[in-house]
Amino acid sequence: MSAAASNVSPNPRTAKITFGILGAVVAIMGAIGGAAVALVVALALLGMPLFAVMGGATELAWLLHADPDQQVFRRLAPEVFGSRFAGSPILTTIPLFTFVGYLMAESKTPERLVRTATAWVGWLPGGLAIVCVLASAVFTLFTGGSGVTIIAVGGLLLPALRQKGYSEKFALGLVTTGGSLGLLLPFALPLLVYAMVTGLDFQLVNKAVIAPGLLVLGFFVAYSAWIGTKEKIPRTPFDLREALSSTWAFKWEIGVFVLLVVCILTNTAEIDEAAGLVALYTLCIECFVYKDLSIKKDLVRVAKASMALAGAVILILAMANSLTSYVVDQRLPDRVLEAMLRVGLDKTWQFLIVMNLFLLVLGMIMDGFSAILVAVPLILPFAAHFGLGPFHVAIMFVLNLELAFSCPPMGLNLFISSFRFNRPVVSLYRIAVPFVGLLAAALLVVTYVPRLSNALVLGDIQEWRDRAAREHRTPREAWRLECVQQDPSNPLPCSEEDKKNFPNGQMPEPAAAPTVVNDAGAAPSGEEEDIESLISGKDAGAPKAEAGTNPESEDDLEGLIKGGGGAADAGADAAPKKPAPVPGHETEDELENLIKGGH
């Protein structure tokens, strides 16, 4: 048996511990969810393909549904072929980006990338280690997978780091954990998948991730510089001619990123169309410009390998989408939230701790895409309850994946590095601890300083607010970007000020015009008098008799009958009436009046 083979021989004690931990996990899940859940978890831990685990778990869940009408197999298909999933441009983007990554990994792109980075930053303390950090991050961004980066860039740089004088512990730990650094950079595939699942604007996610991504890279660069100084690693003098020459040799690969950014930012092409252009461009430069690959010898092999990986990813996404539908339909997050509140986990900082631990464990037992699809419907209702921002949650998701990939005992990067460099996986646990500590420190900063995650999109949020103010409507688009919404189709205010200004998420009602109420007993207006006169048959505007008097006395009536004018005529006061003459004693004037028919 060779030395290499002896290095990877199984350790009985380690195997016993591992199986003991797995058995405890299965027992705990069985106690919580029952025999069906224990069976699904056991099959997953024993190595059943992940898409089969998710699809089978979904079907089993529907078949055990309490409502007999729901116990059917067909509940799986509608969610897989629905427009939300099957019509998403991400399904085209994933295989195209995967093809680009495989083309670069099979060519001499890693060598040109390392040469360029060495020429520009190799003169710094820990220069070659910093080159490893930057090269790993950029290559992971291009390829979308940490495993490809460890094999391509790590395999190239590990011997160089050892030759330069770095300790094996540091060099191996750096290439192992550096493979996932590019996941928290713009246009990384996990961000693309997260934006698809949550409905976030992909361009805004790419902008928001810049500050947290630079923070993580800054931690690793600072640690590499400190190690370089501590271990007294000689520096490489800066040579401007070499820096320009290496950059010129790498210019065509730089064009890949430039083409993608220009297409997206200028809206020249959608994300899937831009991915197609980038794939065609990469194929042309690798086969016809650099001539690292041959159309006849290499293209079919590279295409088959990349499409096999992309197909597996899409199949996992489809099954995870069906499982997500069941979780949402049965309101499982609401039940978990109620249980958390009952046990006293009602503070935001408490929820953040629980969420990070959950995502860390999930990221160690699943690939990144599946972890996002499974965790998003579980986490978002809690995030909405505690008022977390969508970009804050997105950055925590992806940073937890970076940490989980390198975290003992089940981090994916540890197993890939063990395979690539012929080291027992348990020997990498202690080596990875300092770098895991750096990622954990970055996660703490991102978790408890949420402003870092949306600092670069605050201007976009304000633009939506200004537009809503100009159009005299609620800033619904801004609310979607400020906090996770329970119902994205009906966003509600996030801040206390907005809750006060927009009750129930609606525009405030305009103040009612004051109503003038007449005092009791007040005389009606002139208009009202005219209407009353018309109803009573009187002339509009005619003066009224005083209250308590009869408008026509008996004398007036007598005068009217005789043809005379009444006292009420024209509204004048009645003239004083003379006493009637005594019969037989009339004067000459009175007799004359009687003869004439007057008074």
Solvent accessible surface area in square Angstrom, and as a share of the most:
residue,aa,sasa,rsa
1,M,195,0.87
2,S,67,0.43
3,A,79,0.61
4,A,44,0.34
5,A,41,0.32
6,S,56,0.36
7,N,70,0.36
8,V,77,0.44
9,S,56,0.36
10,P,119,0.75
11,N,79,0.41
12,P,97,0.61
13,R,174,0.64
14,T,43,0.25
15,A,39,0.31
16,K,154,0.65
17,I,85,0.43
18,T,62,0.36
19,F,134,0.56
20,G,45,0.43
21,I,91,0.46
22,L,31,0.15
23,G,40,0.39
24,A,50,0.39
25,V,58,0.33
26,V,36,0.21
27,A,66,0.51
28,I,103,0.52
29,M,66,0.29
30,G,19,0.18
31,A,93,0.72
32,I,132,0.67
33,G,40,0.39
34,G,32,0.31
35,A,89,0.69
36,A,32,0.25
37,V,52,0.30
38,A,19,0.15
39,L,100,0.50
40,V,32,0.18
41,V,29,0.17
42,A,25,0.19
43,L,62,0.31
44,A,38,0.30
45,L,40,0.20
46,L,134,0.67
47,G,61,0.59
48,M,74,0.33
49,P,75,0.47
50,L,37,0.18
51,F,80,0.33
52,A,36,0.28
53,V,15,0.09
54,M,4,0.02
55,G,7,0.07
56,G,39,0.38
57,A,18,0.14
58,T,1,0.00
59,E,25,0.11
60,L,57,0.28
61,A,22,0.17
62,W,4,0.01
63,L,63,0.31
64,L,116,0.58
65,H,29,0.13
66,A,102,0.79
67,D,55,0.29
68,P,100,0.63
69,D,113,0.59
70,Q,54,0.24
71,Q,73,0.32
72,V,43,0.25
73,F,136,0.57
74,R,160,0.58
75,R,56,0.20
76,L,34,0.17
77,A,46,0.36
78,P,78,0.49
79,E,67,0.30
80,V,18,0.10
81,F,154,0.64
82,G,25,0.24
83,S,101,0.65
84,R,148,0.54
85,F,13,0.05
86,A,51,0.40
87,G,57,0.55
88,S,14,0.09
89,P,60,0.38
90,I,11,0.06
91,L,32,0.16
92,T,67,0.39
93,T,0,0.00
94,I,1,0.01
95,P,23,0.14
96,L,46,0.23
97,F,17,0.07
98,T,10,0.06
99,F,27,0.11
100,V,3,0.02
101,G,1,0.01
102,Y,47,0.18
103,L,1,0.00
104,M,0,0.00
105,A,28,0.22
106,E,77,0.34
107,S,11,0.07
108,K,118,0.50
109,T,1,0.00
110,P,7,0.04
111,E,81,0.37
112,R,32,0.12
113,L,13,0.06
114,V,18,0.10
115,R,96,0.35
116,T,16,0.09
117,A,15,0.12
118,T,37,0.22
119,A,13,0.10
120,W,101,0.36
121,V,29,0.17
122,G,5,0.05
123,W,107,0.38
124,L,50,0.25
125,P,37,0.23
126,G,2,0.02
127,G,5,0.04
128,L,24,0.12
129,A,0,0.00
130,I,5,0.03
131,V,0,0.00
132,C,0,0.00
133,V,0,0.00
134,L,56,0.28
135,A,0,0.00
136,S,3,0.02
137,A,1,0.01
138,V,49,0.28
139,F,0,0.00
140,T,1,0.01
141,L,23,0.11
142,F,24,0.10
143,T,11,0.07
144,G,14,0.13
145,G,23,0.22
146,S,6,0.04
147,G,14,0.14
148,V,33,0.19
149,T,1,0.01
150,I,1,0.01
151,I,84,0.43
152,A,21,0.17
153,V,0,0.00
154,G,2,0.02
155,G,14,0.13
156,L,63,0.32
157,L,1,0.01
158,L,17,0.08
159,P,82,0.51
160,A,34,0.26
161,L,0,0.00
162,R,109,0.40
163,Q,165,0.73
164,K,63,0.27
165,G,45,0.43
166,Y,1,0.00
167,S,44,0.29
168,E,70,0.31
169,K,105,0.45
170,F,9,0.04
171,A,0,0.00
172,L,2,0.01
173,G,0,0.00
174,L,1,0.00
175,V,2,0.01
176,T,2,0.01
177,T,0,0.00
178,G,1,0.01
179,G,1,0.01
180,S,0,0.00
181,L,3,0.01
182,G,0,0.00
183,L,5,0.02
184,L,1,0.00
185,L,21,0.10
186,P,24,0.15
187,F,18,0.07
188,A,1,0.01
189,L,10,0.05
190,P,6,0.04
191,L,0,0.00
192,L,2,0.01
193,V,0,0.00
194,Y,2,0.01
195,A,7,0.05
196,M,40,0.18
197,V,18,0.10
198,T,37,0.21
199,G,68,0.65
200,L,24,0.12
201,D,71,0.37
202,F,31,0.13
203,Q,66,0.30
204,L,20,0.10
205,V,1,0.01
206,N,9,0.04
207,K,77,0.32
208,A,2,0.02
209,V,0,0.00
210,I,65,0.33
211,A,23,0.18
212,P,0,0.00
213,G,2,0.02
214,L,108,0.54
215,L,44,0.22
216,V,3,0.01
217,L,21,0.10
218,G,35,0.34
219,F,58,0.24
220,F,1,0.01
221,V,41,0.24
222,A,64,0.49
223,Y,45,0.17
224,S,0,0.00
225,A,27,0.21
226,W,141,0.49
227,I,11,0.06
228,G,2,0.02
229,T,90,0.52
230,K,128,0.54
231,E,57,0.26
232,K,175,0.74
233,I,17,0.08
234,P,90,0.57
235,R,142,0.52
236,T,51,0.30
237,P,114,0.72
238,F,91,0.38
239,D,76,0.40
240,L,101,0.50
241,R,202,0.74
242,E,62,0.28
243,A,0,0.00
244,L,100,0.50
245,S,49,0.32
246,S,1,0.01
247,T,41,0.24
248,W,173,0.61
249,A,31,0.24
250,F,12,0.05
251,K,60,0.25
252,W,95,0.33
253,E,0,0.00
254,I,67,0.34
255,G,18,0.17
256,V,4,0.02
257,F,67,0.28
258,V,78,0.45
259,L,53,0.26
260,L,13,0.07
261,V,34,0.19
262,V,76,0.44
263,C,7,0.04
264,I,9,0.05
265,L,112,0.56
266,T,83,0.48
267,N,120,0.61
268,T,104,0.60
269,A,14,0.11
270,E,116,0.52
271,I,21,0.10
272,D,37,0.19
273,E,97,0.43
274,A,0,0.00
275,A,0,0.00
276,G,26,0.25
277,L,80,0.40
278,V,2,0.01
279,A,7,0.05
280,L,106,0.53
281,Y,52,0.20
282,T,0,0.00
283,L,33,0.16
284,C,50,0.30
285,I,3,0.02
286,E,0,0.00
287,C,11,0.07
288,F,123,0.51
289,V,71,0.41
290,Y,47,0.18
291,K,150,0.63
292,D,38,0.20
293,L,14,0.07
294,S,39,0.25
295,I,69,0.35
296,K,186,0.79
297,K,168,0.71
298,D,25,0.13
299,L,42,0.21
300,V,98,0.56
301,R,113,0.41
302,V,2,0.01
303,A,31,0.24
304,K,139,0.59
305,A,44,0.34
306,S,0,0.00
307,M,83,0.37
308,A,71,0.55
309,L,81,0.40
310,A,1,0.01
311,G,38,0.36
312,A,48,0.38
313,V,16,0.09
314,I,45,0.23
315,L,74,0.37
316,I,24,0.12
317,L,0,0.00
318,A,7,0.06
319,M,26,0.12
320,A,0,0.00
321,N,12,0.06
322,S,1,0.01
323,L,34,0.17
324,T,16,0.09
325,S,24,0.16
326,Y,36,0.14
327,V,16,0.09
328,V,89,0.51
329,D,74,0.39
330,Q,28,0.13
331,R,154,0.56
332,L,53,0.26
333,P,5,0.03
334,D,38,0.20
335,R,140,0.51
336,V,74,0.42
337,L,19,0.09
338,E,94,0.42
339,A,39,0.30
340,M,20,0.09
341,L,67,0.33
342,R,180,0.66
343,V,113,0.65
344,G,38,0.37
345,L,52,0.26
346,D,76,0.39
347,K,104,0.44
348,T,56,0.33
349,W,138,0.48
350,Q,38,0.17
351,F,4,0.02
352,L,8,0.04
353,I,77,0.39
354,V,57,0.33
355,M,1,0.01
356,N,18,0.09
357,L,104,0.52
358,F,71,0.30
359,L,8,0.04
360,L,31,0.16
361,V,82,0.47
362,L,16,0.08
363,G,2,0.02
364,M,32,0.14
365,I,79,0.40
366,M,37,0.17
367,D,43,0.22
368,G,10,0.10
369,F,25,0.10
370,S,0,0.00
371,A,4,0.03
372,I,0,0.00
373,L,7,0.04
374,V,22,0.12
375,A,0,0.00
376,V,4,0.02
377,P,12,0.08
378,L,39,0.20
379,I,8,0.04
380,L,38,0.19
381,P,26,0.17
382,F,10,0.04
383,A,0,0.00
384,A,17,0.13
385,H,89,0.40
386,F,29,0.12
387,G,50,0.48
388,L,12,0.06
389,G,16,0.15
390,P,11,0.07
391,F,2,0.01
392,H,9,0.04
393,V,0,0.00
394,A,0,0.00
395,I,1,0.01
396,M,0,0.00
397,F,4,0.02
398,V,0,0.00
399,L,0,0.00
400,N,0,0.00
401,L,6,0.03
402,E,0,0.00
403,L,10,0.05
404,A,0,0.00
405,F,13,0.05
406,S,0,0.00
407,C,20,0.12
408,P,34,0.21
409,P,59,0.37
410,M,66,0.30
411,G,0,0.00
412,L,80,0.40
413,N,0,0.00
414,L,0,0.00
415,F,96,0.40
416,I,33,0.17
417,S,0,0.00
418,S,16,0.10
419,F,164,0.68
420,R,91,0.33
421,F,20,0.08
422,N,75,0.38
423,R,71,0.26
424,P,43,0.27
425,V,34,0.20
426,V,55,0.31
427,S,50,0.32
428,L,1,0.01
429,Y,57,0.22
430,R,189,0.69
431,I,26,0.13
432,A,1,0.01
433,V,86,0.49
434,P,49,0.31
435,F,3,0.01
436,V,21,0.12
437,G,38,0.37
438,L,33,0.17
439,L,0,0.00
440,A,36,0.28
441,A,42,0.33
442,A,0,0.00
443,L,13,0.07
444,L,108,0.54
445,V,53,0.30
446,V,0,0.00
447,T,1,0.01
448,Y,93,0.36
449,V,73,0.42
450,P,67,0.42
451,R,154,0.56
452,L,44,0.22
453,S,0,0.00
454,N,35,0.18
455,A,43,0.34
456,L,82,0.41
457,V,0,0.00
458,L,60,0.30
459,G,48,0.46
460,D,30,0.16
461,I,8,0.04
462,Q,92,0.41
463,E,115,0.51
464,W,75,0.26
465,R,56,0.20
466,D,61,0.32
467,R,102,0.37
468,A,1,0.01
469,A,69,0.53
470,R,163,0.60
471,E,93,0.42
472,H,150,0.67
473,R,72,0.26
474,T,13,0.07
475,P,6,0.04
476,R,75,0.27
477,E,43,0.19
478,A,0,0.00
479,W,0,0.00
480,R,86,0.31
481,L,16,0.08
482,E,48,0.22
483,C,14,0.08
484,V,16,0.09
485,Q,26,0.11
486,Q,118,0.53
487,D,68,0.35
488,P,83,0.52
489,S,82,0.53
490,N,72,0.37
491,P,1,0.01
492,L,83,0.41
493,P,14,0.09
494,C,37,0.22
495,S,51,0.33
496,E,133,0.60
497,E,123,0.55
498,D,8,0.04
499,K,100,0.42
500,K,165,0.70
501,N,68,0.35
502,F,33,0.14
503,P,67,0.42
504,N,133,0.68
505,G,4,0.04
506,Q,105,0.47
507,M,87,0.39
508,P,74,0.46
509,E,160,0.72
510,P,128,0.80
511,A,103,0.80
512,A,99,0.77
513,A,88,0.68
514,P,131,0.82
515,T,118,0.69
516,V,138,0.79
517,V,122,0.70
518,N,107,0.55
519,D,113,0.59
520,A,111,0.86
521,G,87,0.83
522,A,56,0.43
523,A,87,0.67
524,P,57,0.36
525,S,64,0.41
526,G,46,0.44
527,E,137,0.61
528,E,78,0.35
529,E,61,0.28
530,D,57,0.29
531,I,99,0.50
532,E,86,0.39
533,S,7,0.04
534,L,131,0.65
535,I,143,0.73
536,S,68,0.44
537,G,66,0.64
538,K,123,0.52
539,D,112,0.58
540,A,58,0.45
541,G,62,0.60
542,A,45,0.35
543,P,115,0.72
544,K,114,0.48
545,A,58,0.45
546,E,138,0.62
547,A,107,0.83
548,G,90,0.86
549,T,79,0.46
550,N,128,0.66
551,P,89,0.56
552,E,91,0.41
553,S,55,0.35
554,E,149,0.67
555,D,74,0.38
556,D,11,0.06
557,L,85,0.42
558,E,75,0.34
559,G,9,0.08
560,L,91,0.45
561,I,150,0.76
562,K,128,0.54
563,G,68,0.66
564,G,30,0.29
565,G,59,0.56
566,G,13,0.12
567,A,24,0.19
568,A,46,0.36
569,D,86,0.44
570,A,107,0.83
571,G,56,0.54
572,A,65,0.51
573,D,141,0.73
574,A,65,0.50
575,A,87,0.67
576,P,133,0.84
577,K,143,0.61
578,K,179,0.76
579,P,124,0.78
580,A,91,0.71
581,P,55,0.34
582,V,96,0.55
583,P,113,0.71
584,G,72,0.69
585,H,144,0.64
586,E,48,0.22
587,T,79,0.46
588,E,150,0.67
589,D,101,0.52
590,E,61,0.27
591,L,84,0.42
592,E,83,0.37
593,N,63,0.32
594,L,102,0.51
595,I,150,0.76
596,K,150,0.63
597,G,67,0.65
598,G,43,0.41
599,H,159,0.71
